[in-house]
Amino acid sequence: MVNIIRLFFILGLLTPHAALAQQRGLKAFGVVLMHGKGGQPGGPIGSLAAALESEGVKVVMPVMAWSGSRGQPSSYNIPYSQALNAIDTAVVELRARGATKIVIAGQSLGANAAIAYAARKPSGLAGIAALAPGHTPDRMRRPEMLAAAMRARNLVAQGQGKASDIWPDLNQGRVFEVKGTAAAYLSFVDQDGLAAMPKNAARLLVPFLYVIGKADPLYTSGRSYIFDHARANGKSRYVEIDAGHLDTPDKAKGDFILWLKSLGS
């Protein structure tokens, strides 16, 4: 890249100021990059993190409450709103490292979290990125999930929100068990709650990158399900790629970096 910049400068296509901006543009960025349900830092998001860091971007991959490294079943022991506090901690770390342009990003449930966080705390963000977004309680139809959500809601209404139990959950159509309190579980599966992406997208005020793989189960929902709810922004992008749910972050590396560069202009 340095050689290309020098060539452009020699040809008079870049001023000294523009050349310097090209070299330093992404070094101002800090990205909070979150893993999906049952995942952990690295994994499907690891190659994207490495690609961003090679461009000078500062990256923090927090261990989220739904991390598989916490063991199974143990995913929902704190409410979703409290789980998002890990993003605040990551942002503080990025700013301490010199990042001045903060982007919140994630894959699957991590993408859901990025949208939920930015819907409530847009101030100071340069943008958000949702890569193969997942966890869609607003579209929940499975009888066991509906029954469990109702049971949790009743326990909360009875003042027993701290009661711990085993609950069903879904990950890409697969049912598995999680352990957690009724209140925490309900916060993740409430159809009109904090994890409802269309509702959160409607509150976004920052540039929004949405990347979906053509082999992802959510692909058939198109841009109208989440992306089109967001306020129009000239730097927002809806991108379709040849990928599945898990490999979208890896295959979206180039698109992500190009989008970051557009935010710096």
PyMOL commands that set and color helices and strands:
alter all, ss='L'
color gray80, all
select helices_A, chain A and resi 2-10+16-28+43-54+68-70+80-83+85-96+109-120+137-139+143-157+182-189+197-201+219-221+227-229+248-251+253-263
alter helices_A, ss='H'
color red, helices_A
select strands_A, chain A and resi 29-34+58-60+101-108+125-133+164-171+174-181+208-213+237-241
alter strands_A, ss='S'
color yellow, strands_A
deselect
rebuild
show_as cartoon
